Amino acid sequence: MKKWINKVLTIVLIIIISVTVCCFLLLLAIIYPFYYLATISQRKRFKELHEAYQSYLQEIDGTEFFCYTNRKTSQSFVEEYILPKLDKNINMLFLEGWRVHSNFNEKFLLYALYNLKPKTVPCFMKVKEGNIISLSLHDELYAAVSGRVKLEDFLSTVDSKILELRETKKRI
């Protein structure tokens, strides 16, 4: 009797596993084509965005930016000490969350900021030959805000970063 019960249980278990595997494979066969089409569509959209982005970078080649955020610990410091010091050729990018306040294309600027290395602001950026050159002021700014660095030394660092940005040949 026990052997018979064990055989029945084994057969039932095999049937349950087989049905489960078949359902999984059937579901996979139904879902995979949609997933494949979605990834092809996503790749196509990404390629189109990247091509448009590269074209936009060519249009604004040579443009310089200063990017800063609405972070409470730095915004007033930046607006009081850095912005008045910058020449008119440097365009401001003010980030408020994921919103960019600028006269330039917000979608492409967000794409550029997302791909920055390192991803720290405030920073100076320049478009050069289809690339974004970025020089961060993050550590220097917060050292100045906290008083670890004198304001004059910080402003000197800002000047040297601008000079470095204008002389840089490669992507950073």
C-alpha positions in Angstrom: 0.0 0.0 0.0 2.8 2.4 0.9 4.6 1.8 -2.4 1.4 2.5 -4.3 0.9 5.8 -2.4 4.5 6.8 -3.0 4.1 6.1 -6.7 0.9 8.1 -6.9 2.5 11.0 -5.0 5.5 10.9 -7.3 3.3 10.9 -10.4 1.2 13.8 -9.0 4.4 15.8 -8.2 5.8 15.1 -11.7 2.5 16.3 -13.3 2.4 19.5 -11.1 6.0 20.3 -12.0 5.4 19.5 -15.7 2.3 21.7 -15.8 4.1 24.5 -14.0 7.1 24.4 -16.4 4.7 24.2 -19.4 2.7 27.2 -18.1 6.0 29.1 -17.5 7.3 28.3 -21.0 3.9 29.3 -22.6 3.9 32.6 -20.7 7.5 33.2 -21.7 6.6 32.5 -25.3 3.8 35.0 -25.2 5.7 37.7 -23.3 9.1 37.5 -25.0 8.0 38.9 -28.4 6.5 42.0 -26.7 9.7 42.4 -24.6 11.8 42.1 -27.7 9.8 44.7 -29.6 9.9 47.0 -26.6 13.7 46.8 -26.4 14.1 47.4 -30.1 11.8 50.4 -29.8 13.7 51.7 -26.8 17.1 51.2 -28.5 15.8 53.1 -31.6 14.5 56.0 -29.4 17.8 56.1 -27.5 19.8 56.1 -30.8 17.6 58.9 -32.1 18.0 60.9 -28.9 21.8 60.4 -28.9 22.1 61.5 -32.5 20.0 64.6 -31.9 22.0 65.3 -28.8 25.3 65.0 -30.7 23.9 67.3 -33.4 22.8 69.8 -30.7 26.3 69.7 -29.2 27.8 70.5 -32.6 25.4 73.5 -32.8 26.5 74.9 -29.5 30.2 73.9 -29.8 32.4 76.2 -27.7 29.6 77.2 -25.4 30.6 77.5 -21.7 28.3 76.9 -18.7 28.3 77.3 -15.0 25.9 74.8 -13.4 24.7 75.1 -9.8 21.7 73.9 -7.7 19.1 75.3 -5.4 20.8 73.5 -2.5 20.3 75.7 0.6 23.9 75.4 1.8 25.3 76.7 -1.5 22.8 78.7 -3.6 23.2 82.0 -1.8 27.0 81.7 -1.7 27.2 80.9 -5.4 24.8 83.8 -6.3 26.7 86.2 -4.0 30.3 85.4 -4.8 30.6 83.4 -8.0 27.9 84.6 -10.5 28.9 88.3 -10.3 32.5 87.2 -11.0 31.8 85.3 -14.2 32.0 86.9 -17.6 29.0 87.2 -20.0 30.3 84.3 -22.2 29.5 81.7 -19.4 25.9 80.7 -19.5 24.1 79.8 -16.2 22.4 76.5 -15.7 20.4 76.5 -12.5 19.2 73.1 -11.4 16.0 72.9 -9.3 15.6 69.2 -8.8 15.6 67.7 -12.3 14.5 71.0 -13.8 17.1 73.0 -15.7 16.5 76.8 -15.8 18.4 78.0 -18.9 17.9 79.4 -22.4 19.2 76.1 -23.9 17.4 72.8 -24.6 16.4 71.3 -21.3 16.2 67.7 -22.5 19.7 67.7 -23.9 21.2 69.6 -20.9 19.6 67.0 -18.6 21.1 64.2 -20.8 24.5 65.9 -20.6 24.3 66.4 -16.8 23.2 62.7 -16.3 26.3 61.6 -18.2 28.7 63.9 -16.4 31.7 62.3 -14.8 32.0 63.1 -11.9 28.4 63.9 -11.3 29.1 66.8 -8.9 27.8 70.4 -9.0 28.5 73.2 -9.0 30.7 72.8 -12.0 31.9 74.5 -15.1 31.1 72.8 -18.4 32.2 73.4 -22.0 31.0 71.8 -25.2 34.0 70.9 -27.3 34.0 68.8 -30.4 30.9 66.9 -29.5 31.9 66.3 -25.9 31.1 67.9 -22.6 34.2 69.0 -20.6 33.3 69.3 -16.9 35.3 70.8 -14.0 33.7 70.4 -10.6 33.9 73.1 -7.9 32.0 70.9 -5.4 34.7 70.2 -2.9 36.2 73.7 -3.1 32.8 75.4 -2.8 31.9 73.5 0.4 35.3 74.1 1.9 34.7 77.8 1.3 31.2 77.7 2.6 32.3 75.9 5.8 35.1 78.4 6.3 38.0 75.9 5.9 39.2 77.9 2.9 39.5 81.7 2.7 37.1 83.4 0.3 40.0 84.9 -1.7 41.6 81.5 -2.1 38.3 80.1 -3.3 37.8 82.9 -5.8 41.3 82.3 -7.1 40.4 78.6 -7.5 37.3 79.7 -9.5 39.6 81.7 -11.8 42.0 78.9 -12.3 39.1 76.5 -13.1 37.8 78.8 -15.8 41.3 79.1 -17.3 41.7 75.3 -17.1 38.3 74.9 -18.8 39.2 77.1 -21.7 42.5 75.3 -22.2 41.3 71.8 -21.9 41.5 69.7 -25.1 39.9 66.4 -24.0 36.8 65.2 -22.3 37.0 64.9 -18.6 
